[in-house]
């Protein structure tokens, strides 16, 4: 049996989607959202930094979002009589539109690839922050992490990411879809409940713009050659039939893991059944390793880089990047002058040392 998808609407019109595990015992009918309808916030504004060409989204509505509420007030737990949450019934995995999005809820009226392109980087340029932001809730259990979930549940989450990538990529004005997870208060998490997010941007992000420039300079085989280079090195963590996980040659962070598919796919939606099955197992092993490197769980950012929906995007391969600022059991790496001001990273120790540490945790 496959993951089952069930879509409904919340009281304010936001979409809520249930993704049930294969063989789930949950009923097909789900309770309705009984909260009073509330107005959605106005779409945020993007302002252009003409010195860098970067867009900055000014999303004032996010200032009022929940901040580390107690368990009985968690907005991501299934609704109870005492807590009318964002999810009105029990679930395996749930995805819903963010109440206070950085992008959206408005979409483009015309799907213009040049919506965010400003000729000559004119000063004072503004755009509406069109797009969509979604929350992905990994479990109905308030405490725990994605590493605690079964491989079957991780597979459901991968299916949810793939489904949302396919759907969101079709929205007018969306140029890039980015699923990610922030884990740990040290990273800046504002809800304890295990969850991630998906941002659908109306532009190509700065990191991806640099990647496109690198592909243009090197050639379209950049990802294939990078994979072969890393597979031949001493930093490989897991190598399966369809994916290789490794610590990159030029890792920036104290803990940094990259994962590439052996087949050239642009996003999660293009993975076949065998690839998704292996990915669920491999991803679970990597996250469990992060929880066993030290005596306490390691904070991290898990980022799924997918091809942008622009010219040149076909040469971009799906890539997972997991990074952590933890450089010792009781120490974090802070981005100080060189990293924050200049974007010039200084690594604390060789990536080969990190790889050896992580291989021990995986075993």
Buried (B, 14 or more C-beta within 10 A) or exposed (E): EEBBBBEBEBBBEBBBBBBBBBEBEBEEEBEEBEBEEEEBBEBBBBBBEBEEEBBEBEBEBBEEEBEEBEEEEBBBBBBEEEBBBBBBBBBBBBBBBBBBBBBBBBBBEEBEEEBBEBEEEEEEBEBBBBBBBBBBBBBBEBEEBBBBBEBBBBBBBBBBBBBBBBBBBEBEBBBBBBBBBBBBEBBEBEBBBBBBBBBBBBBBBEEBBEBBEEBEEEEEEBBBEBBEEBBEBEBBBBBBEBBBBBBBEEBBBBBBBBBBBBEBBBBBBBBEEEBBBBBBBBBBBBBBBBBBBBEEBBBBBBBBBBBBBBEBBEBBBBBBBBBBBBBEEEEEBEEEEEBEEEEEBEBBEEBBBBBBBBBEBBE
